[in-house]
Every structure is written in structure tokens, then in C-alpha cells.
Amino acid sequence: MAAYGALVSLMHIIDTLDKHPSPPISINQKQVQSLTQNITFLQEFLDSYISPFAESHDADPLERRIADAVYAAEDVIESHIVDQIHSGSTIVADHDFYHNLQKVIEEMDLINKEVKSIAVEAQTKQRPVAALTPSSSTVKENVIVGSKEVFIEVLDKLAGNQLNRQIIPITGMGGIGKTTLAMNLFENALVKERFDIRAWTTISQTFNVRETLREVLFRASGGDSSSDLSENELGQKLYQFLFGRRYLVIMDDMWSIEAWEKIKNFFPDNQNGSRIIVTTRLSDLSSQLNESCIVGMKFLDEASSWDLFGMTVFGKESCPIELEKIGKNIVANCKGLPLSIATIGGLLAKSERTKECWERIEQNLNSIVINNNDGFCLKILRMSYIFLPNYLRPCFLYMGVFEEDYRICVSVLKKLWVSEGFLKPRSGKCLETLAQEYFKELVDRNLILVDGLGSTGNVKYCKIHDLLRDLCLKEAEKERFYHVVRDDPPANISERRVVLKTGGLLGSLSHTRSIICQYDKTTSDNEKVLLSRDLRLLRTFRACDFERYFLENVFELVNSRYLAISVHDESRFSSSIDLLWNLQTLIIHPSFYNDRHVPNEIWKLRQLRHLEFAVNKLILPNPASDDSDIVIMENLETLKGVENLLLNEEVVKRIPNVKKLHLTYNSDLGEENCLSYLQCFSKLENLSCRTFYQSGDFLLRINFPNSITKLVVDDLYSREFGTKWEDILRKIGSLPLLEKLVLINGVFQTGKWETIEGQFQNLKFLRLWLCEGLVNWIVSDSSHFPLLQKLTLDYLYELEEIPSEVGEIATLKSISLYWCSEAVVESAKKIVEEHEDLYGEQLDLHCVVACSHCGLVEKGLAYFDSMEKIHNIRPNQRHYTCVVSMLSRAWCLPEAEEFIASMLCESEANAWSALLSGCRTYGDEELGSRASEKLSELAEEKPGPYVLLSNSYASGGR
């Protein structure tokens, strides 16, 4: 596999140099021809080659030799590229380069001769996975087969009459279906109705108390990350949030009783029927948790195993008679383990439906499934890897790069696959399209798990099962595909890819092409990887979680394809950025929200596909119109986080194929139409436009291209001069492909939004956030939103009701309401009832209702909440203090105290002073006493609070 991926990567380098208008080096055409012929021949050989070492723990010497030869060729070519760029030399004949490359070609010629001498009958067979059938759906249902009795048993325990908090352990072997059972219970309609709060967390072997508490709080509260709170503060906040409410918490994959002992005190026993489900592979742990309530998962019987196998392989079709006997033999060898059945079924679903193909798989299964020990499932899973097509193997093994139970962003994963160079081009498709297709194949083969969908149903997050991840790590080590550096870094690393889990001194990395940093949070800054000339050949560098780098240093990596980094506040873009001749992805996470001015040389990056700035502070210059060397950035698809970009004719001409565009305009641009040429982007699919303090017709002057499928428009302005949503929605509603629409801020100045027939014909997701003035929403017929699936309304205080016609939309799945009026909530409940009467399906309804006594407090909280979620502005201490003051003045004193506890920055005396002032005003001595104690601790730094302290004591007669 490593050899195949290396061959694809080398061919990619040669093609890039050949197609680049101004390549940094030139290769002799005869050498290019020789390399191409060798690469093509070896790829075809490996496509049909079944290694005799497939079942061995040792690597195949032949594949290792092929990989080493290809790596040597890459080193020669890329070293010469880097030398030429750094020297600033023009392309000239280089005899050393020619000689070194010729030596590599001669080695590949020798390998080819040896390969040709291998007896085809003894060493090669046609792989049984060559013919892939079209898949139905990437997202598969979590089907329970043979476990319905267990499901009902647990459901009865959840709804039982016992009022005390109860732990329900679900125990069984890894892959037996514990998580699937828990997931079906978690999503069950009766469970949703019974429990006020539901939360899910995965414990795993690398248990972290703080992260577990944070995840439960985040999922329970619907978005409160509280990332800067201490372990104890998180626990106390979680306890307060759960107190008095009936909750269900699922703790998946627990491995030790210590994990529960460390967190159990933060889950209150409210005597109201709260439940905690724990899934574990350890029977003794289940006994320790609750011996009287253990639910044991059993292996599937013969009939249930066959049912699951049939559903996985054939869907609703029946198994062909000629395959039934051998199919049942394969199922029998899975020994009733659902994970094994589903995995082998996923393999067979993509293989030829012939007796010979299935017999080969059965023979391999029989050789490894001998007895039921801890290792047999991993051996079965390994069969799914062995029979993967070569083009999918690198993609699958790469999943092991991520931490156990890590929620992987699919868009990030695909960008990394592209940058690594192991995606083999085919059928004239771009690499991003291939990455999506390969991802879908791996999901359909049950090797990647879908972990989250986007607003329009696309797969947004994924995971990989622990057993499959173990398989990836073992195979990657065997084939030297990547090296994971943990506590004891080796003196020399020969692998091309390095995953850093810990810091410390590293040995030579002169051959390293990829570094993925996934440090422990305890790793200090001086222990993290330093950029040096030893990394001169680096192509992929991802370090965007903790450490900070200077762009000036990063841009010295002129061989880069993928850079995703956190940058130091004093970092600046260098004009040498145009030396990154093959840069495809540049993602920057700044340490502060300062503007970053990009030099004009950014317009020279021909290969750039994705330019992203984590906050909307990237300022691009206008491209020089008199530039004699005009570069058309045909590959650029993503441009995010850009501020005040003037989309004139020259800019549009430079980036004609952009698909995702996220722009912000936050200065007074007067009558200038910055988006006048937007409609020229014929491939634009995703547009986000945020305006601050623009004139009311700024957005009205936009002509949206018909290609848009996702649109976010945010207009932060006053009621009097803001954009009239009534006007702009006429344009938006006519977009033929629009699937997602989010409107933020802005004003309905007439107080009415009336849709008309023919609008929003493809809209699936609609969200309105803090849109002022909307009182009457009129939908005269359900045909106005014929495909709507999800409706979300936030902070629409004036809206009287949701149109009843919305309930007649057959595709509607969910309604979410946040801080809307009681009348809107009641109308939503009626819609749920009507929809169930019409279609027999219950909608998901999620409501967070505004407190009636807070007046305009909700609006203030809404603005605060939108700072980071919508506008990417991180609140500072002054913002927090303003909110505390607002709550205290509104007699929301407990809420103010809780808000201080949730502060993501260290609380200061001003916040406590504001709370103490409110306590004094409303006579809350108990809370005032707690505030006083905190102020006393802070008084040494700021003596001002002593005045408030003395006034408070005086008013209380103390």
C-alpha cells in the first residue's frame, strides 16, 4: 500500500511540474518518459498483486523496495526544487541533478525486471473488490437486529417508577452493538419526551475528567463550551444545570471504575427518575456500577446474524440462491458479532457477487477465525483492509492519524488527503471530488462512521471505531506509512509522515513530508516542534490547536502544499509568499482579532485551492492591473475570512472558479458597490456576507449568481437604516438551487414577510436570527417551501406565530426555537400535532423560551451570544462585566453569579463589584456575602471594591 501511494505521489509531482506555467525546475524529457513508464507499469502490477506477506506481521520486501526507490526519486526532485527556489536561480541544466535522478531510474528499471519475472499464477490474482456497485445512501440507519428484547428491557428501565438516579450498565464484547443500542435509545421518541435533558459523551481508555464534564455540559446545554473553566468549576456548573431536571446521560465506552468515581458527584440525584447509561466491555465494571441492573449484550443467533448480513449486503433484496450456502458459512464464522458481520457485509456489498469471489473471502476467514479470543475481531477487520482497492488503502490508514474517538471534520480530512498526494486522478475529476467519492466508499464499507450531518443533510463529521483505528496503526507501522511520536522520540525518523503526540527534542526529519501536531494539552510551548531547515521538504503541516508560529518562518517551507497553523500576534505576511509554488491550502488561526494585511504576491499562487482565515480580518489587496505576469488562480475554490474585499472585474477575473466565499464589510463604503461583479461567479455555491454599519441598500445592490446553494446574510445595523429583509428576500427566494438560508440581524420594516408561489423551491434549511420587526409571517400555501426540512428561529421576540401552513410541508423534520415568545412556541406545538395527523410522523421540536421578567435582557444576551458564534469576536472582560451589570440591574442576581462562573476569561473585581451593587440594591445579603468574599480576595490588586464592601455592610447593619 505504501508503495502504491508513493507511486501516485511521484506521478503527481511530475504532472504538477509538467502543467505548471512557470515550474521551478525542468526535468529532462527522456527521464520524465522513463519515470512515467516505470510508475505506470508498477501501478498496474500492484493493482493485481496479492502479497504473500498479506497475513504476516512483516512488510513485503518487494513493496518496500518499490517504495524506497520512489521515495529516493521524490527526494532528488524536491530537493532540487527547494534549492532552486532558495537560490533564486533561473532554470539551467544541472548535471548533478540529472545524474542523481538517473541512478534512481536505473534502480526502478531493475525492480521492473524482477517484477516481470514473478510468476503470474503464483503471485497474482484478480482482487474480489474490483467491481464496485453504486451505493444507495452514505448515511445508514443504526439498525437493531436481534436485540429488540434488550432494547425494550432498557426502555422499561428508563421509564421505570424508581425515582432515584439509576445507572444502567450495558456490557458486552467490543463490536457487539452496545453503542448502537444506546444510540437508538437516545434517539427514541419516548425517551426524548420523558427526559428534559439528554447528553452523550464518550469516555474511552484515555479518560479526561475535564473534557468529559465539558462535553456533557456542552451537549446538555446546547452549546455552552465553558472551555476555560477548571475541572471543579465545570463540575459545579454541570451540577447546577442538571439540578432539579430529569436527565439522561449516556457514557459510552467506559474502561475503569475510577472514571465514574471522579465524576459521579457532579450528577445530582433529583429523585425524579434521572438515568445514566454506561456502555462497557468489562463485566466487572458493570457489577461495580450497579450489580442489580446490568444489561448484557449477547451474540446474535443464527437467524439474526443472517438477517443483519442480508440487510448489509443486499438491502431490501434477497440473497441469490447460489450464494446462500457460502454466505451462511461466512456469517457462521463471524460468530454472532454484529461489528464483524457489518464489516464483512460491507466488503461483500462492494465485491463481485460470484461464488468464486465469496469462496476466496470464506477461505481467508476460515484461516483467521479459529477461536473466540480477544484478537479475532481485529483479524476479521483486517480482512476489510486486505481486500480494499489500492486507491482506498492510504485514505483508510490515514484515519489512524487522529486521536481515539476524535470527531473528524470531513472537509479537513479531504483537504489532508489531497495534500498528501496519494489520491490517484481518474476520469478527469478534480482531487476534491475524488476525495468525496473515496470518503463515501469508506463509509459504505462500514470502515468510517458518520458522526454528524450538516444543515442540508451532508456528512459533516465522522469517526472511526476503536478496533479499526487499532488496525490502521498496526498496518501503518508495518508499512512505514506514518510514525506516531509519543513519549520517547527516536533519533531518526525515516517515515514520510509524522504524527506528534508529545513534544521534546526530535531527531532528523530531513525526509519528512508531513507533520500533524496533536499535542497533549500539558505540552509546553518550548517542547513543541521548531521549524528549521531540517524540514525543508515538508509538504503538509497542521498545527492549529495550541502552538503559535510566525508566518515568516512558516513561509520558508517552500515545498508546502497544506499549511494549517496558529500564528503569533506579531506575525506578518511576507512578500516571499509567492515562493510557495505548490501551496494548495492555507488556513490561519490568529491569536488575536487583529487585521492581517496580505501582500500583493498572494495573487501569484497558481495552485492555491483554499485560503481561510479563522476570523474575518484578512485584508486582501487589489491585484495589480498593470502586472505583466497576470496569474489566473483557476484552482481557488475557498476564500474565507476576508474583510472589505472589492469584488471588481479584475478580482473576479483572477479567481473565476471560487465555490465558497465568506466576506465581511465593516467600514463605511458609501455608494461603492463592492459586490457588483458577484453574479459573475458562475460556480459559487456557498456565500456568507456580513455587513456592519452599511447603508440600507448595500445588500440590495447585490445580484446573486443562480449557482448558490448555501447563503448566510448578516446585517448588523440599526432599526431605522438597516437592510429591509422584505426587499432582499424577493431576490433570494428566486435562487433556483438554494438549499440553506440564514438571515442574521437586519430589519423587517413593514413588520410582515409574505412569501409568494414559486419561491424557495429547493430550500431545506431556514434560520432567522435576531431579525427585528418581524410580527406577521404569512405563508399562504405549503408549496412555498416544498422541500423544507429544518426551521430554526432565534430571538424573534415580536413574531406572533409560525404560519400553520408550515405544518403541511411533508418534508419537514424539525423546528428549533430559541428565545421566542410563548405564542410562537404554542403555534409550533400545534404544527407538530397537525403534521403528525397528516403524515403520521412526529417532528422534533426544541424550544428555549425567554424568561418573562427579564425585559430587554434577552436581547442583550443575544448580542453577547452572537459575538463569537456569529461574528467571530471573542468577548473580553469588559464585555462580561457589562452582561453582569445588565443582569444585576434587572434583578437577575443568581443568573449574574452563574454567568460569572461561566466566564471564559478570568473574572475580575469589576464583574463582582457589579454583582455586589445589585445585591445591595435588592437586599440580597446571602449572595452579597459571597460576592464580598470574592472581592476581598481580589482587593489587594484593586482596592476600589472596598468602598462597595463597606456600603454593603452598612446597609445590612453590620
N, C-alpha and C positions, 0 to 999 in steps of 0.2 A: 504493500500500500504506500509506504513512504517513497518507494522508487517511482511508482506511478504519479504520485503528487509532485515529486521533484521534476519528472519529465514534463508535466503540464506547466509547471512554473517556469522552467527554462524556455519552453516554446513561447510562453507569454512574454518573456523578456525580449526574445528575438523579434517577435511580432511588433512589440511596442517600439523598438528601435527602428524597425523597418518602416512603420507607418508614421512615426513622429516627423513633423515637418522640419525640425531642427534638432536632430539627435545629438547627444554629447559626444558620441564616438561613432566610428564606422567600422564594420566588420567585413573582412574580405568575402566577397560573394561566393567563392568556392567553399570557404569554411562554413558560411551560412547554409549552403546547399548540403554539405556533409552532415552538419548538425541536425538539420531538419529531417534528412533521410534516416539518420540513426534514431532520432526521437520518435518518428512515426512508426518505424519498424518495432522498436521496443514497446511502444504503447500497444500496438496490435498484438504483440506477443503476450504482454501481461493481461490483456483483456480476456485471453483464452487459457491462461496459465493457472493451474491449480497447484499450489506449492506443496511439496512433500513435507514441509515443516508446518503446515497449517494447524496440526494438532499438537505441535511441540511448543515448549516454552522458549525455544531458541529461535532467533531470526533466521530467515532463509539467506544463506550466503550469496546466492545469485542476486536476489533482490537488493541485498546490502551493497554488493559490488556495483550494481547499476546506479543505486542512489549516490554512492560515493563519487562515481565518475561524473554524474550530473552536477553534484554539489561543487566539484572541482571546476567544472565549466562555468557555473554561476560565479564562483569566486574570482576567476580570471576576468570575466566580462565586467562584473560590477565593481571590482577593484579599479579597473581601468577607467570606468565611468567616473568614479569618485575622484581619482587622481586628476583626470582631465578637467573636471569642474573646479576643483580647488586650485589648480594651477592657472586657470583662466586661458588655457591654450586652445587654439583652434584645432580642428581635426586634421591630424597629419598621420602619415604612416608610422607605425610603432612596431619595430622588429621584435622586441621582447614580447609584446602582447601577442603578435602573430605566432611566435614560437611557442609560447605557453599554451595558447589555445589549440595549436596543432597537436601538442602532446596529449591533451585531453581527448581530442577527436580520435587519435590513434588508439587510446585506451577503449573508447566506445566501439571502435571498429573490431577490436579483439573480443569484446563482450558479445557483439553481434554474431561473430563467427561461432563462439561457443553456444550461443542460444540456438543457432541454426542446426547445431549438431545434436541437440536434445531430441530424443525420440518422441515424436508427437503422441504415439499410442501410450507411452508410459507416463508422460508428464502433463499432457494437456487434455482437457475435456471441455465440452461446452457448459458454461455455467447455467444452472437452472433458473436464473433470475433475469435472463436476457430480455424476455418479452414482458414488458410491464403493461398492465391493463389500466385504462383510465380509472381514476378514483372517483367515488361519489362525493363525499364531503370530507374535508380535512378535520372538522371538529366532530368527534364521535361522542355519542352519549355514554355515560357511565352506567352500563347495563349490569343489573344484578341477576346472575343466573345461578340457581341452586342455593341461594341464600335468602330467599324470601321469608322463611321461618325466622331466621336470625334477625332480619330487618324488622319484622313485626314484634319480635321479642324486645329489641332495643327501643322501638317506638312505644311499647307499653311501659317500659321503664322511664322513658322521658315524660310520659303523660300520667304517670302513676300518682297515687294520692299522698305519697311521702313528701312532706313539706320541707324536710331538712335538705340542705345541699348534698347531692349524691354524686359520687364518682362512679362512672360506668367504664370499666376496663374492657377493651376489645383486644383479644390476644390471638396470635397465630403466626405462622411462618411468614417470612418476608415474601411478598408477592401473592399472598393467599386471598387478598381482597379486602383487607381491613380499611384502607383509605377509601376505596370505592364505596364500601358500606357506609362509612362515616359521611362521605360527601353526599350520598343520596339522602341520608337522614338530615343533613344540614340544609339541603335544598327542598325538603319535603314541605308541602303547603301547610299541613297541620302543625309542623314544628315551627314554621315561620309565624303562624298565627298565635301559637302558645307563648313563645318567648319574646320578651321585649327587646332583648339584645342577643345577637348571635355573633360569635367571633371564632376565627380559626387561626391556629398557629402551629408551625412545625418545629418540633423540639430537636430531633436528630442527635447524633453522638457528640457533635461539637456544640454542646449546650451553652448558651449565654443568657444569664438571668435577665440582664438589662434589655437585650434585644427581644427576648420573648415577651417581657412586660410591655415594651414599646409596641410590638406588633399587635398584641391583644388589644391594647388601648386604641391603636390606630384603627383597627378593624371594627371594634365595638363602637367607637365614637364617629366613625365615618370620615376620618381624615385628620385627626389630631396626632401629629407625629411626635411631638414633645421630644425631639431628638437630643436636646441639650440637658435634659434633666438627669439627675443621678438615679441610680438603681432604686434607692429607697423612695425618692420623690416620685418616680414613675409608679412604684407600687402603691404609694399612698393615693396618688391621683386615680389610679385604676380602681382602688378600693372605693373611693368616694363616688366614682362614676357608676360602679355596679351596685352600690348600696341601695337597698330598697327596691331593686328591679329584679325581675325574673330573667335570668340569663342562661344561655347555653354556650359553653366554651369547648371547642374540640382541640385537644392537644395530640397532634399526630406524631407518631414515631418516637416515643419516649424510650430511653435506654437505661435509666437508673432512678432509684427512689430518691436520690439526692436532688435530682432536678425538681421533683414535686415538693420536697421539703423546703427548698429555697424560695418557692413562690406561693405556697398554699395559703399563707396568711393574708395575701392580697386579694383573695376571693371570698367575699363575705358570705356567711350563711344567713340568708334573709328570711328563712323559714317560709318560703313561697314557692318551692318546687324547682329551684335552680339546679342545673345539671352540668357536669363536666365529663365529657367522653375522652378517654385516653386510649390511643392505639399503641400497641407494643408487641414486639416479637418475644418478649420474655415473660414466661408464665409466672415465675416467682415474683416479678414486679407487679403483675396483676393482683396476686394474692396480698401483697403488701398494701396496695392501694385500696382494695375493697374485696375481701375474700368472698363475701356473700353475694356479690353482684357481677361476677365475671361472665363475660360473653365470649365463648370460644369459637373461633372460626375453624370450620372443618374443611378438609379437602373435598372437592366436588366428586360426586359419584359418577358412574359411567355415563348415565343419561344426561346429566347436567353438563359434564365435560364435553360431550358430543354436541349439545345444544350451543354452548359457548363457542366451540370450534366452528360450527356451521355458520353462526352469525358473523364471526370474524372473517371467515374466508369467503363465504358466498352471499352474505347479507340476507336478503329475502328469498334467494334462490335455493334450490335443493342440491345436495352433493350428487354429482354424476355417479351412476351405479358402479362403473368400473373403478372409481376411486374410493368407494365407501369402505372396503375392507382395509386397504392400506391406510386410509385416513383414520380409521378407528384404532389401528395399530399405533399410529403416531400419537393420537390422543392418549392411548393407554400408557405410552412411555412418558407422558407429561405428568403422570401420577396425580392428577386432580388439582394441580397448582394453577390457578387462573392466570397468573402472570406468564407462566410458561406456555399455556395454551394460547393466550392472546398474542404472545410474541411470535411463536411458531406459525400461528394462523396468519399474522400479518406478513410473514415471509412467504407463505404459500399463496396468499391472496395476490401477490405480485409476481409469482412464478408461473411457469407453464403448467397448465392443467393436463399433464400427461402422466401416465403410470410410471414411466422411466424416471421422470424428474422427481416424483414423490418417493420412489423407491430409493433414490440416491440420498434424499434427506432422511428417510427412515433408517437407512444403514448407518449414517453418521450419528443419528440419535441413539440407536441401539448401542453404539460403541461408547457413548459417554454417560447415558442414563442407566447406570448399573444398580445403584442403591440410593436410598434416600438419605444423603448426608448433606452437610452444610454447603458443600461446593457444587452440588449437581445443578442447581438452578443457574448458577453463573456459567456452567458449561453449556447449558441449553441456550442461554442468552448469547453465548459466544458464537453459536451456530448462525444467529442472525447477522453477526458481523462477517463471518467467513463467507456467507452467501450474498453479501452486499455487492452490488456492482462497484467497480473500482472508482467510478466518479463520485460515489456517495461515501466511500470509506473515510477520506480525510475530513469531510463535513461531520460525520458521526464522531470520530475520535476527538475532534476539536471540542466537543461538548464537555469533555473531562477537564478542560481548562478552568471551568467555572466551579465555584465552591459547592459543596453538597447542599442541596435544597435551595440553591440560588435561583431567584426569579429572573430569567434571562430575557432581556428586551430583544424581540425578534429583529427589529431594524438594526440594532447594534451588531447582533450576530451575523446578519447578512453582509454588513459592511466589512466585518473582520474576515469573513470567508473570502470576499472579493480581494481584499488587500493581501491575503496570504498567497494568492496566486495558484491555488490548487483546483479552481473551477475550470473545467475544460470547456472551451467555447464550442457551441454546436448550433446548427440550424440558423445561423445568423442572428441569434438572440444576444441581447446585451447581458453582461455578467449579473446585474441585479435581478433580471428576470430569471436567469438560471438559478441564482441563489434561492429565489422564492420557490421555484419548482423543486429544487433539491430538498428544501425545508419541508415542503408539503409531502414529498415522498417519505421522508423520515418519520413524519407524523403518522402517515397512513400505515407505515410498517410498525407502529407502536414502539418506536425507539425514542421518540420525543413526545413529551406530554404537553398538551395545551393547558396553560395556566391562567389565561386571561384574554378576553376579547375586547376589541375596541368598540367605539360607539356605533359603528356600522357593521359589526359582526366579523371583522378581520381579526386574525390571531395577533395579539399584541405582545403577550408574554408566554414563555414556555419554560419547561423544566425537563430534567432527565432523572429517571428513577435511580436510587442509590446503587442498585445492583448493576444497572447499565453504566453508571458513571465509574464504578469499580472496574468494569470491563474495559472502558475507554482508557483508564490509567494503566492497566496492565498491558494492553496492546500498544499503547503509545511508548511505554518503557521498552518493550520488546523491540519495536521497530524504530526506536530513537526519533519518534515523531516530535515530541517535545519533552522538556525536562522540568520537573517541578522542584524548585529550590525551597527547602524548608529550613530546619534549624542549623544544618551543617553544610554550608555551600561548598561544592567541590572546587579543587584548584583549577580545573579546566573543564569547560562545558563544550562538548562537540555538537550537541543538538542545535538545530537551526532556530528552534523556538524555545523560549524560557518563560516559565511562569514563576513569579516571585511571590512567595507567601510570607517571607520574612526578610528583614534587612541584613546588614552586615557586609563584610568585605567579599566581593565576588572575584573569582579567578578570571581567566581570559575569556572574553566574549567576542573575539575577533571574527568568529564565523556566525555569530548570532544575527538572525534576520528579524526576529520578533521578540518583544518583551511585553508581557502582560502583568501588570502590578496588581496584586490583590493582597496587600499587606494586612497583617493584624493591626487593630487599632492601637495596640500598645507599642507599635514600632515607632521609634523617634525619628525626627527629620534627618538627623545625621547618620542614620542607619540605612537610608533609602538609596536607591541606585543613583549614581552620579553619571552624568553624560560626559563621555570622554571620546577621544579619537579611537579608542578600542571598539567603539560601537559604530564605526564609520559606515558599515554595510547594512545598518539597521533599516528595515522597511516598515515595520509595524511597532508602534509604541503607544501603549494605552496605560495612562497613569493619571486618572482623573478623580480619584476618591479623596486622597488625603494630602499628598505632597504638592509642593509648588515649584514650578520651574520658570526659568527665564526664557522667553521666546528666542532671544538672541542665541542662546546655546542650543535650543532645540532645532532651530533652522540651519545649524551646521550639519545636521543629518541629511545630506543632500540626496541620499538614496531612498528617502522616506516615501511611503505610499499612504500610510494611515497614521495620523497623529491625533490623539485624544488626550489632552493634558489639562491639568490645573496650572494656572500661571500666577506668578508673583505680581503683587500690585504695582511694583515699579517696572514690570516687564514692558517692553515696547516692541512693536513690529519692526523688523529690519528690512531695508530695501533689498537685501540679498535673498528675499523670499522667492524670487524668480529662479534661483538656482535649484529649487526643488522640482526638477524637471518632470518627475513622475508622481507627484503628490496627487492622491485621489480624494482623501478625506482629511479635513482639518476641523477638529472640534475643540473649542477653547472654553474652559471653565475658569472665569476670573475669580480672584479672591475678594474683590470689592466691585461695586457697581459704578466704576468709572468708565468714561468713554475710551474706546480704543480706536485710534486712527490708523487706517491701513494704508501703506504706501501704494502708489500707482502701479507698482510692479505686480500687484495681485492679479491684474488683468493679463498677465503673461503665462499663467499656469494652465497650460493646454489640457492637462489630464484631470484637472480638478473636477470631482463629481459632487462633493458635499462640503459646504462651508457653513459651519454652525457656531454661533456664539451663545452661550448659555443664558445670558441676559441681553436685553435689547439695547446694546450700547456699542455695536460695531459700526464704525463710520467708514464707508467706502468712498473713495474719491471718484469724481467723474473721469472716465477713461479719456486719455489724451486723444482728441480728434485728429491732430496733426501727426500722430505717431506713424512713422513709415512702416513699422512692423506690427500691423494690427493683428491681434490674435483673436480668433473666434473660439470661445470656450464651449465647444459643442457638447462636451461631456457633462457640463454642470447641470445637476438636477435639483439640488437643495441649496437654498440660501436663507439662513435663519438668523434672527437676532440683529438685523441691520436697521440702523437709525437714519431717518431723513434721506433716504435714497431717492435721487432724482431719476425716475424711470423715463428718460428721454429716448430718442431714436437711437443714439449711439450705444446706450446701455443695453437696450433690447437686442440690438444687432450683435453685441458681444456674447450674450447668453440666451440664444434663441430657444433652447430646449429645456428650460427650467420647469420642474414639475411641482416643487414645493417652495413657497415664498412666504416668509414671515417678516413683516415690516412694521416699523414704529415711526410715527411722526409726532414729535413733541415740542416743536418750536413754531412760532407764528410764521407760516409760509405765505400768508396773504392770498393773493389771487393766483399764485403759481400752481399749475396743475401737475403735481409731482407724479401722478399715476396716469398721465394722458395716453401713454402707449401700452397700458396693461393689457388691453384686448389683443395685442399682437402676440402675446404668449399663447400660441395655439395648443401647447401641450401642458399648460398649467392645470394642476389637479387640486392642489392644496394651497389655499391662500388665507393668511392671517394678517389683518390690518388693524393696528391700534393707533388711535389719534388722541392727542392731548391738546386741548385748548385751540382747536382749529375752528375756522368759520363754519357756519351751519351747512354750507353747500360743498364743503371739501369732499365728502364722500359721495355726494350726488353727482359730482363730475366724473366719477369712475364708470368706465364701461367694462364690465366683467366679461372675460372670454367664456364661451359656452362649454369649454372643457372642464370647468371647475366642478369637483365632486365634494370638496370639503371647504367650508367658508366660516371664518371667525372674524367678526367685525366688532371692535371695541371703540366707543366714542366717549371719552371722559370729558364732559363739559357741563355747563350749567343748564338748567331747565329752559332758560329763555333763548339761548343761542345755539343749543346743541342740534345734532342731526335729527331730522324728523324721520323716525323709522317708517312712518306711513308711506313716505315718498320713496325711500330707497328699497323698501320691500317689494315694490312693484317690479323693479329690475331683478332683484334676487329671485323672486318667485318664478320668473320666466326661464331661469337657467335649467336647461333640459336634463343635465346629468347630476344635479346637486343632490347629495345624499345626507350631508351633515351641515347644519346651520346653527351657529352660536352667536347670539347678539348680547353685547355687554354694555351697560350704561345707556347713554342716549335717551331720547325722549319721544313718547307718543303725544304730540302736542294737541291733537284733536281728542285724545282720550280713547280712541277707537282704532281697532285693527280688524278690517274686514277682508277676508281672503275671497278670491274670485275663482271661478271654474278654470281649470287648465294650469293653475299654479302648483308648484311643489310636487310635480308628478312622480319624482323619484326620491323624495326626501324620506329618510329613515330615522334621523335623529334631529330633534329640535330642542334647543335650550335658550331660555331667556333669563338674563342675569341683571337684576337691578335696573331694568328699563322703566324709567319714570313715566308717570302719566297714563299708563295703560289701565283703563277701567273696564271697557267692554271689548271682548274678543269675540268676533262673530264669524262662525263657520257655517254657512248655510247648508252644506252638504258634505258627507264624508268623502266624496270624490275629490275634495280639495287637497287632502293628504292621503292618497290611496295606499301608500306603502309605509306610512309612519309606524315605527316600532317602539321608539323611546321618546318620552316627553319629560323634560326637566324644567322646572320653574323655580327661580331663586329670587327672594327679596322683592316680590311683586306685591307690595302692600295694598295697592289701590285696586287690583284686579278683583272683580266681583265673583266671577265663576269661570270654570273651564267649559267651553261650549259642549253641550250634550252630544253633538254630532261626532265629537272625537271618539266617544264610546262605540260608535258604529263602524270604526275603522277595523277591518278584520285582521290586519297585521299587527295591531298594537299589542305590545308585550308588557310595558312598564310605564308608570307615572311616578316621578320623584318630585316632591315639593319641599322646599327649604325656606322657612320664614315667610310663608304666605299667610293670608287671612284664613280664619276658620271657615268662612263661606267657600273659599276655594277648595279647602280640604273636603268639605261636605259635598261639593259638586264632584270632586274626584271619586269619593266613595260611591256616589250614585252611578258614575260612569263605570266603575268596576262591576257593580251589580248588573247594569244593563248589558255590559259586554259579556258577562258570564251567561246571562239569559239568552243572548243572541248566538253565541258561539260555543258555549259550554266550557270555556277556558277562563281561569281566574288571572287577572292582571296582577303583576307585582306593584304594590303601592307603598311608597316610602315617604313618610312625612316627618318634618321637623317644624313644629308650629311656634310662632313668635309668642313671647310672654306678653300678656295684655297690659302689665303695669309698667312696661319699660319705655313707652312713648317712642322717641326717636333713637333710643339706644340701639335697636336692631339695625338701623341704618348705619350708625357709627361702627358697629361690629362688622357689618357687611363690607364697609370700606376697608376696615382693617384686614378682614379675611381675604379680600381681593388683592391686597398689596403684593403678596408673594404668589398666590395661586394664579392670579390673572396677569398682574403687571410685572412680576419678577423683581419686586422691590423687597429686600429683606428688612423687616422692622427693626429699629434700634430702640434704645432705652427711652428716648423721648416719646416715640410712638406708644410704647407700652404704658408709660406714665399717663399719657393723655386718655387712654382707654380706662385705666384705673380711676382717674379723676371723673370721667364721664359716668362710670358705674356707681361710684361713691355718691356723686351728686344726685343720682336717680334712685337712691336708697336700695341699690342692689349690692349691699355690702358683702354678703357671702360670695356672690359671683365675682366681686372685685378681688377678694382674697384668693379664690380659686384661680382667677386669671393671673395673679402674681405668681402663683405656684407653677403655672404653665409657661411662664416666660422662657423664651428660647435664648435669652441673654441673661446675664447675672443681674438679679434685682438690685436696685439702688435705693437710697434713702428717699428720693423724691416720690417713688411709687408708694412706699409705705407711709410717707407723710400725707399723700393724697387720701389713702385709706383711713388713716387716723383722723384726718379732718372730717371725713364723712361720718366716722364713728362718734365724734364729738357733736356733730350737727344733729344726729338722730339718736344720740344717747345709748349707743351700743357699747357698754363698758367691757363686756367679755371679749368681744372682738378687738376693741380698742386696746385692751391689755396685751393681747397677742401682738398687735402692731407695735405697741410701745416697747415690748421686749426686743422685737427685731430692730427697732430704731436705736435702742440702747446699744446693740451690738455694732451698729453702723456709725454711731455718733462720733467715734474717735476720728473717722475720716471726714465727716461733715457735721459740725456742731450745730447747725441750724435747726435740726429736728428737736433739740432740747426745748425750744420755745413751744412747739406744739405739745410736747410731752407735759410741760408744766401747766399749759392751759387745760389739757385734758384732765390732769389730776385735780386742778382747781374746780372744774365744772362738776367733778364727781365727788367733791367734798373731801379729797384726800390730802 
